[in-house]
Amino acid sequence: MTTSNNPVHASSPARGSLRLRMVDHPGRDRVDGGWWPRSHDLVVELADLVDHFPARLGKVGWASVSRPDWAVAPPRVAVADGYVKVGWLPQADDHVVRLKTAERAVFYLLVVPPDFTDDQGAEALLAASTHGDKHCAADILDLVTEHPDVDPADRWTDNGTTWWGPHAVAPSFHPARSGG
């Protein structure tokens, strides 16, 4: 069997906005943000991600994807201004896409499964873009699916802290009770 080196072109109907959320300062946490594709079609989804990736972060030229998220990965995917080279990540990097830019910046994004509910997807994107979070991509998805129907703001904040309790405020920040 031979593999073609020709780029695969994405053709799709009108899509909603790109579901991408990035940390303010990439490179400091396990993941630099989250991406929630609308399907398992890598050709369509990767083209959408690259074509709408924030210009301030650079032009994406390479993408490495994890096997659990995509059935196939062509060697190249056509995008608006050329193509992106595609490869596989090592087995240990589940639910991640690694993007490299022409400026040599590298971004690791959580890949949120397309079949997540709106609440799960929102929570996963928020968790992946929370500064200071040290969870790997698979752990973030596990945490999101273990606790359905929660308000993402109750667990993840954008100020660099996380809190896992049922209350909006961590116990260390509750006023001390007077003995009695």
OpenMM code with the backbone's topology and positions (N, CA, C; nanometers):
from openmm import Vec3, app, unit

residues = "MET THR THR SER ASN ASN PRO VAL HIS ALA SER SER PRO ALA ARG GLY SER LEU ARG LEU ARG MET VAL ASP HIS PRO GLY ARG ASP ARG VAL ASP GLY GLY TRP TRP PRO ARG SER HIS ASP LEU VAL VAL GLU LEU ALA ASP LEU VAL ASP HIS PHE PRO ALA ARG LEU GLY LYS VAL GLY TRP ALA SER VAL SER ARG PRO ASP TRP ALA VAL ALA PRO PRO ARG VAL ALA VAL ALA ASP GLY TYR VAL LYS VAL GLY TRP LEU PRO GLN ALA ASP ASP HIS VAL VAL ARG LEU LYS THR ALA GLU ARG ALA VAL PHE TYR LEU LEU VAL VAL PRO PRO ASP PHE THR ASP ASP GLN GLY ALA GLU ALA LEU LEU ALA ALA SER THR HIS GLY ASP LYS HIS CYS ALA ALA ASP ILE LEU ASP LEU VAL THR GLU HIS PRO ASP VAL ASP PRO ALA ASP ARG TRP THR ASP ASN GLY THR THR TRP TRP GLY PRO HIS ALA VAL ALA PRO SER PHE HIS PRO ALA ARG SER GLY GLY".split()
positions = [
    Vec3(0.0843, -0.1177, 0.0000),
    Vec3(0.0000, 0.0000, 0.0000),
    Vec3(0.0885, 0.1236, 0.0000),
    Vec3(0.0544, 0.2211, -0.0808),
    Vec3(0.1327, 0.3434, -0.0869),
    Vec3(0.0549, 0.4568, -0.0234),
    Vec3(0.1287, 0.5536, 0.0232),
    Vec3(0.0692, 0.6714, 0.0846),
    Vec3(0.0974, 0.7910, -0.0037),
    Vec3(-0.0033, 0.8664, -0.0328),
    Vec3(0.0127, 0.9853, -0.1150),
    Vec3(0.0675, 1.0996, -0.0312),
    Vec3(0.1530, 1.1793, -0.0911),
    Vec3(0.2035, 1.2985, -0.0241),
    Vec3(0.1261, 1.4226, -0.0657),
    Vec3(0.0208, 1.4021, -0.1421),
    Vec3(-0.0599, 1.5158, -0.1839),
    Vec3(-0.1441, 1.5648, -0.0674),
    Vec3(-0.1602, 1.6973, -0.0548),
    Vec3(-0.2432, 1.7476, 0.0541),
    Vec3(-0.3885, 1.7078, 0.0337),
    Vec3(-0.4568, 1.6877, 0.1427),
    Vec3(-0.5990, 1.6578, 0.1382),
    Vec3(-0.6729, 1.7885, 0.1609),
    Vec3(-0.7694, 1.8165, 0.0756),
    Vec3(-0.8435, 1.9420, 0.0856),
    Vec3(-0.9706, 1.9231, 0.1659),
    Vec3(-0.9976, 2.0190, 0.2503),
    Vec3(-1.1191, 2.0153, 0.3320),
    Vec3(-1.2292, 2.0904, 0.2600),
    Vec3(-1.3447, 2.0291, 0.2506),
    Vec3(-1.4607, 2.0995, 0.1978),
    Vec3(-1.5759, 2.0722, 0.2921),
    Vec3(-1.6301, 2.1780, 0.3466),
    Vec3(-1.7380, 2.1607, 0.4427),
    Vec3(-1.8346, 2.2774, 0.4322),
    Vec3(-1.9569, 2.2550, 0.4776),
    Vec3(-2.0528, 2.3648, 0.4790),
    Vec3(-2.0116, 2.4694, 0.5814),
    Vec3(-2.0849, 2.5782, 0.5845),
    Vec3(-2.0558, 2.6851, 0.6802),
    Vec3(-2.0512, 2.6281, 0.8217),
    Vec3(-1.9554, 2.6733, 0.8989),
    Vec3(-1.9345, 2.6220, 1.0339),
    Vec3(-1.9541, 2.7349, 1.1337),
    Vec3(-1.9720, 2.6969, 1.2585),
    Vec3(-1.9787, 2.7954, 1.3653),
    Vec3(-1.8387, 2.8476, 1.3933),
    Vec3(-1.8275, 2.9333, 1.4899),
    Vec3(-1.6969, 2.9886, 1.5243),
    Vec3(-1.6061, 2.8801, 1.5807),
    Vec3(-1.4775, 2.9019, 1.5691),
    Vec3(-1.3781, 2.8084, 1.6201),
    Vec3(-1.3896, 2.8008, 1.7716),
    Vec3(-1.3963, 2.6803, 1.8241),
    Vec3(-1.4064, 2.6615, 1.9688),
    Vec3(-1.2655, 2.6365, 2.0216),
    Vec3(-1.1974, 2.7452, 2.0508),
    Vec3(-1.0582, 2.7434, 2.0955),
    Vec3(-1.0451, 2.8408, 2.2109),
    Vec3(-0.9758, 2.7987, 2.3136),
    Vec3(-0.9486, 2.8881, 2.4265),
    Vec3(-0.8040, 2.8663, 2.4676),
    Vec3(-0.7260, 2.9743, 2.4726),
    Vec3(-0.5827, 2.9675, 2.5017),
    Vec3(-0.5511, 3.0360, 2.6346),
    Vec3(-0.4416, 2.9922, 2.6981),
    Vec3(-0.3920, 3.0624, 2.8160),
    Vec3(-0.3313, 3.1943, 2.7691),
    Vec3(-0.3169, 3.2885, 2.8611),
    Vec3(-0.2581, 3.4175, 2.8245),
    Vec3(-0.1096, 3.4062, 2.7925),
    Vec3(-0.0397, 3.3188, 2.8631),
    Vec3(0.1047, 3.3038, 2.8442),
    Vec3(0.1374, 3.1572, 2.8189),
    Vec3(0.1310, 3.1134, 2.6926),
    Vec3(0.1563, 2.9729, 2.6611),
    Vec3(0.2972, 2.9286, 2.7012),
    Vec3(0.3111, 2.7978, 2.7219),
    Vec3(0.4412, 2.7394, 2.7516),
    Vec3(0.4708, 2.7204, 2.8986),
    Vec3(0.3788, 2.7591, 2.9851),
    Vec3(0.4040, 2.7498, 3.1292),
    Vec3(0.3313, 2.6331, 3.1959),
    Vec3(0.2297, 2.5777, 3.1310),
    Vec3(0.1483, 2.4722, 3.1899),
    Vec3(0.1553, 2.3467, 3.1031),
    Vec3(0.0900, 2.2392, 3.1469),
    Vec3(0.0914, 2.1129, 3.0716),
    Vec3(0.0274, 2.1295, 2.9342),
    Vec3(-0.0820, 2.2058, 2.9283),
    Vec3(-0.1446, 2.2380, 2.8000),
    Vec3(-0.1571, 2.3896, 2.7903),
    Vec3(-0.1565, 2.4379, 2.6680),
    Vec3(-0.1618, 2.5820, 2.6435),
    Vec3(-0.3026, 2.6314, 2.6126),
    Vec3(-0.3960, 2.5404, 2.6136),
    Vec3(-0.5336, 2.5766, 2.5849),
    Vec3(-0.6117, 2.4541, 2.5437),
    Vec3(-0.7328, 2.4791, 2.4986),
    Vec3(-0.8193, 2.3699, 2.4564),
    Vec3(-0.8840, 2.4001, 2.3233),
    Vec3(-0.9078, 2.2939, 2.2480),
    Vec3(-0.9725, 2.3031, 2.1174),
    Vec3(-1.0843, 2.2002, 2.1146),
    Vec3(-1.2020, 2.2423, 2.0750),
    Vec3(-1.3187, 2.1552, 2.0723),
    Vec3(-1.3678, 2.1420, 1.9287),
    Vec3(-1.3134, 2.0455, 1.8547),
    Vec3(-1.3575, 2.0265, 1.7160),
    Vec3(-1.5029, 1.9814, 1.7100),
    Vec3(-1.5667, 2.0017, 1.5968),
    Vec3(-1.7082, 1.9684, 1.5801),
    Vec3(-1.7306, 1.8265, 1.5276),
    Vec3(-1.6231, 1.7592, 1.4838),
    Vec3(-1.6361, 1.6231, 1.4312),
    Vec3(-1.5035, 1.5493, 1.4501),
    Vec3(-1.5001, 1.4238, 1.4066),
    Vec3(-1.3770, 1.3442, 1.4110),
    Vec3(-1.3060, 1.3460, 1.2758),
    Vec3(-1.3437, 1.4367, 1.1871),
    Vec3(-1.2829, 1.4478, 1.0548),
    Vec3(-1.1622, 1.5413, 1.0645),
    Vec3(-1.0440, 1.4826, 1.0756),
    Vec3(-0.9227, 1.5619, 1.0969),
    Vec3(-0.8983, 1.6618, 0.9848),
    Vec3(-0.9246, 1.6236, 0.8623),
    Vec3(-0.8990, 1.7134, 0.7496),
    Vec3(-0.9795, 1.8426, 0.7645),
    Vec3(-1.1066, 1.8300, 0.7914),
    Vec3(-1.1937, 1.9475, 0.8056),
    Vec3(-1.1579, 2.0260, 0.9314),
    Vec3(-1.1428, 1.9548, 1.0421),
    Vec3(-1.1220, 2.0214, 1.1707),
    Vec3(-0.9862, 2.0901, 1.1802),
    Vec3(-0.8808, 2.0237, 1.1341),
    Vec3(-0.7477, 2.0846, 1.1414),
    Vec3(-0.7388, 2.2068, 1.0505),
    Vec3(-0.7981, 2.1983, 0.9321),
    Vec3(-0.7996, 2.3149, 0.8428),
    Vec3(-0.8704, 2.4325, 0.9100),
    Vec3(-0.9812, 2.4060, 0.9766),
    Vec3(-1.0544, 2.5117, 1.0468),
    Vec3(-0.9695, 2.5712, 1.1592),
    Vec3(-0.9037, 2.4850, 1.2363),
    Vec3(-0.8184, 2.5323, 1.3459),
    Vec3(-0.7054, 2.6203, 1.2930),
    Vec3(-0.6356, 2.5722, 1.1925),
    Vec3(-0.5208, 2.6465, 1.1392),
    Vec3(-0.5656, 2.7774, 1.0744),
    Vec3(-0.6726, 2.7727, 0.9974),
    Vec3(-0.7202, 2.8933, 0.9286),
    Vec3(-0.7699, 3.0008, 1.0243),
    Vec3(-0.8128, 2.9624, 1.1441),
    Vec3(-0.8662, 3.0591, 1.2404),
    Vec3(-0.7810, 3.0710, 1.3663),
    Vec3(-0.6624, 3.0138, 1.3639),
    Vec3(-0.5722, 3.0224, 1.4787),
    Vec3(-0.5318, 3.1685, 1.4979),
    Vec3(-0.5249, 3.2164, 1.6220),
    Vec3(-0.4920, 3.3579, 1.6451),
    Vec3(-0.3604, 3.3989, 1.5779),
    Vec3(-0.3677, 3.4992, 1.4930),
    Vec3(-0.2506, 3.5440, 1.4174),
    Vec3(-0.1368, 3.5880, 1.5091),
    Vec3(-0.1690, 3.6428, 1.6261),
    Vec3(-0.0656, 3.6902, 1.7182),
    Vec3(0.0236, 3.5763, 1.7678),
    Vec3(-0.0257, 3.4506, 1.7574),
    Vec3(0.0515, 3.3353, 1.8046),
    Vec3(0.1374, 3.2734, 1.6951),
    Vec3(0.1180, 3.3152, 1.5712),
    Vec3(0.2002, 3.2661, 1.4616),
    Vec3(0.1231, 3.1813, 1.3626),
    Vec3(0.1877, 3.1559, 1.2495),
    Vec3(0.1282, 3.0752, 1.1431),
    Vec3(0.1639, 2.9286, 1.1659),
    Vec3(0.0629, 2.8447, 1.1804),
    Vec3(0.0844, 2.7021, 1.2055),
    Vec3(0.1303, 2.6337, 1.0770),
    Vec3(0.2393, 2.5580, 1.0879),
    Vec3(0.2918, 2.4846, 0.9728),
    Vec3(0.2952, 2.3347, 0.9934),
    Vec3(0.2904, 2.2911, 1.1189),
    Vec3(0.2981, 2.1489, 1.1517),
    Vec3(0.1983, 2.1169, 1.2621),
    Vec3(0.1413, 1.9995, 1.2549),
    Vec3(0.0502, 1.9522, 1.3595),
    Vec3(0.0778, 1.8048, 1.3852),
    Vec3(0.0878, 1.7702, 1.5117),
    Vec3(0.0987, 1.6300, 1.5517),
    Vec3(-0.0251, 1.5994, 1.6346),
    Vec3(-0.0908, 1.4889, 1.6030),
    Vec3(-0.2186, 1.4561, 1.6659),
    Vec3(-0.2106, 1.3228, 1.7391),
    Vec3(-0.3021, 1.3021, 1.8329),
    Vec3(-0.3049, 1.1765, 1.9088),
    Vec3(-0.4011, 1.0780, 1.8431),
    Vec3(-0.3629, 0.9527, 1.8419),
    Vec3(-0.4417, 0.8481, 1.7758),
    Vec3(-0.5831, 0.8306, 1.8311),
    Vec3(-0.6066, 0.8430, 1.9618),
    Vec3(-0.7437, 0.8218, 2.0101),
    Vec3(-0.8455, 0.9225, 1.9548),
    Vec3(-0.7988, 1.0358, 1.9084),
    Vec3(-0.8901, 1.1408, 1.8634),
    Vec3(-0.9261, 1.1320, 1.7153),
    Vec3(-0.8411, 1.0683, 1.6357),
    Vec3(-0.8596, 1.0690, 1.4909),
    Vec3(-0.8330, 0.9296, 1.4340),
    Vec3(-0.9147, 0.8885, 1.3403),
    Vec3(-0.8983, 0.7568, 1.2788),
    Vec3(-0.7791, 0.7545, 1.1834),
    Vec3(-0.7627, 0.8600, 1.1082),
    Vec3(-0.6530, 0.8686, 1.0117),
    Vec3(-0.5915, 1.0075, 1.0185),
    Vec3(-0.4654, 1.0135, 0.9810),
    Vec3(-0.3960, 1.1423, 0.9718),
    Vec3(-0.3208, 1.1453, 0.8396),
    Vec3(-0.3699, 1.2225, 0.7437),
    Vec3(-0.2975, 1.2334, 0.6176),
    Vec3(-0.1653, 1.3059, 0.6408),
    Vec3(-0.0684, 1.2892, 0.5519),
    Vec3(0.0611, 1.3553, 0.5723),
    Vec3(0.0541, 1.5076, 0.5638),
    Vec3(-0.0468, 1.5584, 0.4917),
    Vec3(-0.0655, 1.7028, 0.4790),
    Vec3(-0.2143, 1.7343, 0.4697),
    Vec3(-0.2489, 1.8511, 0.5206),
    Vec3(-0.3866, 1.9001, 0.5101),
    Vec3(-0.3816, 2.0390, 0.4477),
    Vec3(-0.4606, 2.0590, 0.3440),
    Vec3(-0.4668, 2.1895, 0.2786),
    Vec3(-0.5384, 2.2894, 0.3684),
    Vec3(-0.4815, 2.4105, 0.3745),
    Vec3(-0.5405, 2.5204, 0.4502),
    Vec3(-0.5501, 2.6407, 0.3579),
    Vec3(-0.6017, 2.7501, 0.4079),
    Vec3(-0.6283, 2.8673, 0.3243),
    Vec3(-0.5061, 2.9160, 0.2474),
    Vec3(-0.3893, 2.9136, 0.3099),
    Vec3(-0.2712, 2.9678, 0.2416),
    Vec3(-0.1602, 2.8641, 0.2247),
    Vec3(-0.1976, 2.7419, 0.1931),
    Vec3(-0.0971, 2.6383, 0.1692),
    Vec3(-0.1398, 2.5052, 0.2271),
    Vec3(-0.0526, 2.4477, 0.3059),
    Vec3(-0.0846, 2.3214, 0.3705),
    Vec3(-0.0112, 2.3112, 0.5029),
    Vec3(-0.0566, 2.2187, 0.5853),
    Vec3(0.0046, 2.1910, 0.7148),
    Vec3(0.0504, 2.0461, 0.7123),
    Vec3(0.1740, 2.0220, 0.7545),
    Vec3(0.2241, 1.8852, 0.7661),
    Vec3(0.1635, 1.8223, 0.8910),
    Vec3(0.1284, 1.6936, 0.8818),
    Vec3(0.0604, 1.6244, 0.9912),
    Vec3(0.1357, 1.4970, 1.0276),
    Vec3(0.1445, 1.4701, 1.1570),
    Vec3(0.2058, 1.3469, 1.2050),
    Vec3(0.1360, 1.3000, 1.3310),
    Vec3(0.1794, 1.1844, 1.3813),
    Vec3(0.1229, 1.1273, 1.5037),
    Vec3(0.2078, 1.1638, 1.6237),
    Vec3(0.1439, 1.1839, 1.7370),
    Vec3(0.2134, 1.2004, 1.8650),
    Vec3(0.2411, 1.0623, 1.9235),
    Vec3(0.3368, 1.0528, 2.0157),
    Vec3(0.3580, 0.9252, 2.0852),
    Vec3(0.2308, 0.8828, 2.1579),
    Vec3(0.2192, 0.7547, 2.1832),
    Vec3(0.0998, 0.6981, 2.2460),
    Vec3(0.0624, 0.7681, 2.3766),
    Vec3(0.1599, 0.8145, 2.4522),
    Vec3(0.1335, 0.8732, 2.5841),
    Vec3(0.0622, 1.0082, 2.5771),
    Vec3(0.0599, 1.0703, 2.4629),
    Vec3(-0.0003, 1.2028, 2.4502),
    Vec3(-0.1443, 1.1950, 2.3997),
    Vec3(-0.2315, 1.1313, 2.4770),
    Vec3(-0.3715, 1.1185, 2.4364),
    Vec3(-0.4452, 1.2510, 2.4499),
    Vec3(-0.5310, 1.2767, 2.3536),
    Vec3(-0.6209, 1.3921, 2.3538),
    Vec3(-0.5455, 1.5251, 2.3485),
    Vec3(-0.4387, 1.5260, 2.2709),
    Vec3(-0.3569, 1.6460, 2.2545),
    Vec3(-0.3285, 1.6657, 2.1061),
    Vec3(-0.3218, 1.7912, 2.0656),
    Vec3(-0.2665, 1.8255, 1.9355),
    Vec3(-0.1508, 1.9205, 1.9638),
    Vec3(-0.0373, 1.8938, 1.8994),
    Vec3(0.0802, 1.9809, 1.9136),
    Vec3(0.0931, 2.0595, 1.7840),
    Vec3(0.0918, 2.1910, 1.7976),
    Vec3(0.1042, 2.2794, 1.6821),
    Vec3(0.2396, 2.3476, 1.6857),
    Vec3(0.3063, 2.3522, 1.5708),
    Vec3(0.4321, 2.4262, 1.5587),
    Vec3(0.4113, 2.5360, 1.4559),
    Vec3(0.4619, 2.6541, 1.4887),
    Vec3(0.4465, 2.7673, 1.3980),
    Vec3(0.5741, 2.7891, 1.3179),
    Vec3(0.5615, 2.8722, 1.2165),
    Vec3(0.6774, 2.9082, 1.1357),
    Vec3(0.7823, 2.9799, 1.2202),
    Vec3(0.7387, 3.0422, 1.3286),
    Vec3(0.8293, 3.1132, 1.4192),
    Vec3(0.8890, 3.0191, 1.5243),
    Vec3(0.8622, 2.8886, 1.5117),
    Vec3(0.9126, 2.7823, 1.5998),
    Vec3(0.8481, 2.7791, 1.7377),
    Vec3(0.7375, 2.8461, 1.7539),
    Vec3(0.6617, 2.8336, 1.8787),
    Vec3(0.5882, 2.6998, 1.8753),
    Vec3(0.5735, 2.6382, 1.9915),
    Vec3(0.5039, 2.5100, 2.0022),
    Vec3(0.3896, 2.5252, 2.1024),
    Vec3(0.2721, 2.4791, 2.0630),
    Vec3(0.1537, 2.4863, 2.1479),
    Vec3(0.0942, 2.3470, 2.1635),
    Vec3(0.0636, 2.3113, 2.2869),
    Vec3(-0.0033, 2.1851, 2.3170),
    Vec3(-0.1473, 2.2174, 2.3552),
    Vec3(-0.2410, 2.1633, 2.2792),
    Vec3(-0.3819, 2.1902, 2.3046),
    Vec3(-0.4553, 2.0623, 2.3424),
    Vec3(-0.5385, 2.0720, 2.4443),
    Vec3(-0.6312, 1.9647, 2.4769),
    Vec3(-0.7294, 1.9521, 2.3610),
    Vec3(-0.7565, 1.8303, 2.3162),
    Vec3(-0.8597, 1.8068, 2.2155),
    Vec3(-0.9839, 1.7567, 2.2889),
    Vec3(-1.0854, 1.8405, 2.2929),
    Vec3(-1.2113, 1.8059, 2.3588),
    Vec3(-1.2926, 1.7205, 2.2613),
    Vec3(-1.3396, 1.6043, 2.3031),
    Vec3(-1.4172, 1.5195, 2.2121),
    Vec3(-1.5392, 1.5925, 2.1558),
    Vec3(-1.5647, 1.5780, 2.0264),
    Vec3(-1.6774, 1.6475, 1.9640),
    Vec3(-1.8129, 1.6129, 2.0246),
    Vec3(-1.8240, 1.4936, 2.0832),
    Vec3(-1.9532, 1.4515, 2.1372),
    Vec3(-1.9774, 1.4952, 2.2815),
    Vec3(-1.8897, 1.5764, 2.3373),
    Vec3(-1.9138, 1.6299, 2.4719),
    Vec3(-2.0369, 1.7199, 2.4692),
    Vec3(-2.1073, 1.7251, 2.5823),
    Vec3(-2.2199, 1.8178, 2.5945),
    Vec3(-2.1657, 1.9606, 2.5984),
    Vec3(-2.2537, 2.0568, 2.5837),
    Vec3(-2.2107, 2.1965, 2.5911),
    Vec3(-2.1440, 2.2267, 2.7251),
    Vec3(-2.2012, 2.1767, 2.8338),
    Vec3(-2.1435, 2.2015, 2.9663),
    Vec3(-2.0063, 2.1357, 2.9807),
    Vec3(-1.9944, 2.0112, 2.9362),
    Vec3(-1.8658, 1.9421, 2.9453),
    Vec3(-1.7610, 2.0119, 2.8593),
    Vec3(-1.7994, 2.0502, 2.7382),
    Vec3(-1.7057, 2.1176, 2.6492),
    Vec3(-1.6587, 2.2504, 2.7055),
    Vec3(-1.7529, 2.3282, 2.7590),
    Vec3(-1.7172, 2.4576, 2.8183),
    Vec3(-1.6236, 2.4384, 2.9368),
    Vec3(-1.6519, 2.3385, 3.0196),
    Vec3(-1.5669, 2.3142, 3.1359),
    Vec3(-1.4275, 2.2689, 3.0934),
    Vec3(-1.4199, 2.1820, 2.9943),
    Vec3(-1.2896, 2.1340, 2.9474),
    Vec3(-1.2075, 2.2480, 2.8874),
    Vec3(-1.2708, 2.3351, 2.8086),
    Vec3(-1.1990, 2.4490, 2.7509),
    Vec3(-1.1497, 2.5433, 2.8597),
    Vec3(-1.2331, 2.5691, 2.9585),
    Vec3(-1.1932, 2.6568, 3.0679),
    Vec3(-1.0778, 2.5960, 3.1468),
    Vec3(-1.0870, 2.4675, 3.1763),
    Vec3(-0.9798, 2.4007, 3.2511),
    Vec3(-0.8483, 2.4057, 3.1745),
    Vec3(-0.8537, 2.3803, 3.0453),
    Vec3(-0.7318, 2.3778, 2.9640),
    Vec3(-0.6691, 2.5155, 2.9491),
    Vec3(-0.7482, 2.6199, 2.9659),
    Vec3(-0.6960, 2.7558, 2.9498),
    Vec3(-0.6751, 2.8264, 3.0830),
    Vec3(-0.6795, 2.7510, 3.1911),
    Vec3(-0.6588, 2.8081, 3.3239),
    Vec3(-0.5108, 2.8089, 3.3571),
    Vec3(-0.4560, 2.9270, 3.3770),
    Vec3(-0.3147, 2.9402, 3.4120),
    Vec3(-0.2873, 2.8700, 3.5446),
    Vec3(-0.1811, 2.7949, 3.5482),
    Vec3(-0.1417, 2.7269, 3.6707),
    Vec3(-0.1951, 2.5861, 3.6834),
    Vec3(-0.2844, 2.5449, 3.5941),
    Vec3(-0.3367, 2.4087, 3.6018),
    Vec3(-0.2294, 2.3117, 3.5527),
    Vec3(-0.2022, 2.2090, 3.6287),
    Vec3(-0.0954, 2.1144, 3.5948),
    Vec3(-0.1485, 1.9784, 3.5516),
    Vec3(-0.2782, 1.9675, 3.5254),
    Vec3(-0.3353, 1.8402, 3.4818),
    Vec3(-0.2979, 1.8129, 3.3362),
    Vec3(-0.2757, 1.6861, 3.3045),
    Vec3(-0.2550, 1.6492, 3.1648),
    Vec3(-0.3914, 1.6469, 3.0953),
    Vec3(-0.3901, 1.6403, 2.9642),
    Vec3(-0.5140, 1.6461, 2.8871),
    Vec3(-0.6113, 1.5357, 2.9264),
    Vec3(-0.5632, 1.4132, 2.9367),
    Vec3(-0.6519, 1.3014, 2.9705),
    Vec3(-0.7148, 1.3203, 3.1085),
    Vec3(-0.6380, 1.3727, 3.2038),
    Vec3(-0.6924, 1.3962, 3.3382),
    Vec3(-0.8007, 1.5039, 3.3376),
    Vec3(-0.7821, 1.6072, 3.2575),
    Vec3(-0.8844, 1.7118, 3.2479),
    Vec3(-1.0148, 1.6512, 3.1974),
    Vec3(-1.0063, 1.5698, 3.0933),
    Vec3(-1.1276, 1.5086, 3.0387),
    Vec3(-1.1919, 1.4137, 3.1391),
    Vec3(-1.1099, 1.3392, 3.2125),
    Vec3(-1.1641, 1.2501, 3.3160),
    Vec3(-1.2381, 1.3294, 3.4230),
    Vec3(-1.1787, 1.4392, 3.4676),
    Vec3(-1.2421, 1.5215, 3.5708),
    Vec3(-1.3745, 1.5798, 3.5226),
    Vec3(-1.3771, 1.6222, 3.3982),
    Vec3(-1.4988, 1.6813, 3.3423),
    Vec3(-1.6098, 1.5771, 3.3321),
    Vec3(-1.5761, 1.4569, 3.2897),
    Vec3(-1.6799, 1.3547, 3.2717),
    Vec3(-1.7220, 1.2895, 3.4028),
    Vec3(-1.6385, 1.2971, 3.5053),
    Vec3(-1.6744, 1.2404, 3.6357),
    Vec3(-1.7800, 1.3232, 3.7076),
    Vec3(-1.7892, 1.4500, 3.6755),
    Vec3(-1.8796, 1.5410, 3.7455),
    Vec3(-1.9684, 1.6136, 3.6449),
    Vec3(-2.0692, 1.5448, 3.5900),
    Vec3(-2.1535, 1.6091, 3.4887),
    Vec3(-2.2406, 1.7205, 3.5472),
    Vec3(-2.2829, 1.8073, 3.4573),
    Vec3(-2.3767, 1.9147, 3.4909),
    Vec3(-2.3282, 2.0046, 3.6037),
    Vec3(-2.2057, 2.0504, 3.5926),
    Vec3(-2.1546, 2.1464, 3.6894),
    Vec3(-2.1263, 2.2770, 3.6180),
    Vec3(-2.1186, 2.3825, 3.6943),
    Vec3(-2.0825, 2.5123, 3.6392),
    Vec3(-1.9306, 2.5180, 3.6330),
    Vec3(-1.8714, 2.5323, 3.5130),
    Vec3(-1.7257, 2.5342, 3.5036),
    Vec3(-1.6610, 2.6382, 3.5938),
    Vec3(-1.7269, 2.7494, 3.6161),
    Vec3(-1.6689, 2.8548, 3.6995),
    Vec3(-1.6545, 2.8104, 3.8446),
    Vec3(-1.7283, 2.7062, 3.8847),
    Vec3(-1.7156, 2.6561, 4.0214),
    Vec3(-1.5867, 2.5767, 4.0417),
    Vec3(-1.5243, 2.5326, 3.9353),
    Vec3(-1.4051, 2.4486, 3.9469),
    Vec3(-1.2786, 2.5146, 3.8937),
    Vec3(-1.2914, 2.5935, 3.7915),
    Vec3(-1.1747, 2.6501, 3.7248),
    Vec3(-1.1881, 2.8013, 3.7246),
    Vec3(-1.0802, 2.8679, 3.7528),
    Vec3(-1.0811, 3.0128, 3.7465),
    Vec3(-0.9676, 3.0576, 3.6573),
    Vec3(-0.9746, 3.1792, 3.6129),
    Vec3(-0.8698, 3.2325, 3.5274),
    Vec3(-0.7624, 3.3060, 3.6059),
    Vec3(-0.7672, 3.3012, 3.7386),
    Vec3(-0.6675, 3.3731, 3.8173),
    Vec3(-0.5535, 3.2826, 3.8621),
    Vec3(-0.5433, 3.1634, 3.8033),
    Vec3(-0.4314, 3.0752, 3.8339),
    Vec3(-0.4566, 2.9774, 3.9456),
    Vec3(-0.5769, 2.9733, 3.9993),
    Vec3(-0.6057, 2.8798, 4.1071),
    Vec3(-0.7182, 2.7869, 4.0660),
    Vec3(-0.7270, 2.6742, 4.1347),
    Vec3(-0.8390, 2.5839, 4.1134),
    Vec3(-0.8960, 2.5485, 4.2485),
    Vec3(-1.0215, 2.5118, 4.2497),
    Vec3(-1.0850, 2.4688, 4.3738),
    Vec3(-1.1824, 2.3582, 4.3389),
    Vec3(-1.1767, 2.2484, 4.4131),
    Vec3(-1.2533, 2.1294, 4.3794),
    Vec3(-1.3694, 2.1021, 4.4725),
    Vec3(-1.3925, 2.1809, 4.5715),
    Vec3(-1.4997, 2.1534, 4.6666),
    Vec3(-1.6356, 2.1938, 4.6143),
    Vec3(-1.7406, 2.1569, 4.6870),
    Vec3(-1.8761, 2.1896, 4.6439),
    Vec3(-1.9126, 2.3356, 4.6671),
    Vec3(-1.8324, 2.4072, 4.7449),
    Vec3(-1.8616, 2.5466, 4.7765),
    Vec3(-1.7829, 2.6390, 4.6848),
    Vec3(-1.8349, 2.7584, 4.6648),
    Vec3(-1.7700, 2.8535, 4.5755),
    Vec3(-1.6371, 2.9035, 4.6301),
    Vec3(-1.6165, 2.8923, 4.7607),
    Vec3(-1.4947, 2.9426, 4.8236),
    Vec3(-1.4230, 2.8270, 4.8923),
    Vec3(-1.2917, 2.8192, 4.8741),
    Vec3(-1.2130, 2.7137, 4.9381),
    Vec3(-1.2194, 2.7273, 5.0894),
    Vec3(-1.2103, 2.6149, 5.1641),
    Vec3(-1.2200, 2.6206, 5.3102),
    Vec3(-1.1196, 2.7157, 5.3736),
    Vec3(-1.0017, 2.7270, 5.3169),
    Vec3(-0.9002, 2.8143, 5.3752),
    Vec3(-0.9394, 2.9613, 5.3676),
    Vec3(-1.0392, 2.9930, 5.2847),
    Vec3(-1.0821, 3.1315, 5.2713),
    Vec3(-1.2145, 3.1593, 5.3415),
    Vec3(-1.2748, 3.0578, 5.4036),
    Vec3(-1.3962, 3.0802, 5.4819),
    Vec3(-1.3577, 3.1495, 5.6125),
    Vec3(-1.4405, 3.2404, 5.6623),
    Vec3(-1.4095, 3.3040, 5.7904),
    Vec3(-1.4043, 3.1986, 5.9014),
    Vec3(-1.3150, 3.2178, 5.9932),
    Vec3(-1.3014, 3.1241, 6.1058),
    Vec3(-1.4257, 3.1316, 6.1925),
    Vec3(-1.4701, 3.0158, 6.2383),
    Vec3(-1.5855, 3.0114, 6.3282),
    Vec3(-1.5390, 3.0365, 6.4702),
    Vec3(-1.6182, 3.1100, 6.5419),
    Vec3(-1.5821, 3.1330, 6.6823),
    Vec3(-1.6210, 3.0099, 6.7626),
    Vec3(-1.5355, 2.9687, 6.8533),
    Vec3(-1.5603, 2.8491, 6.9346),
    Vec3(-1.6780, 2.8694, 7.0278),
    Vec3(-1.7497, 2.7643, 7.0558),
    Vec3(-1.8622, 2.7861, 7.1436),
    Vec3(-1.9336, 2.6686, 7.1847),
] * unit.nanometer
topology = app.Topology()
chain = topology.addChain("A")
for resn in residues:
    res = topology.addResidue(resn, chain)
    for name in ("N", "CA", "C"):
        topology.addAtom(name, app.Element.getBySymbol(name[0]), res)
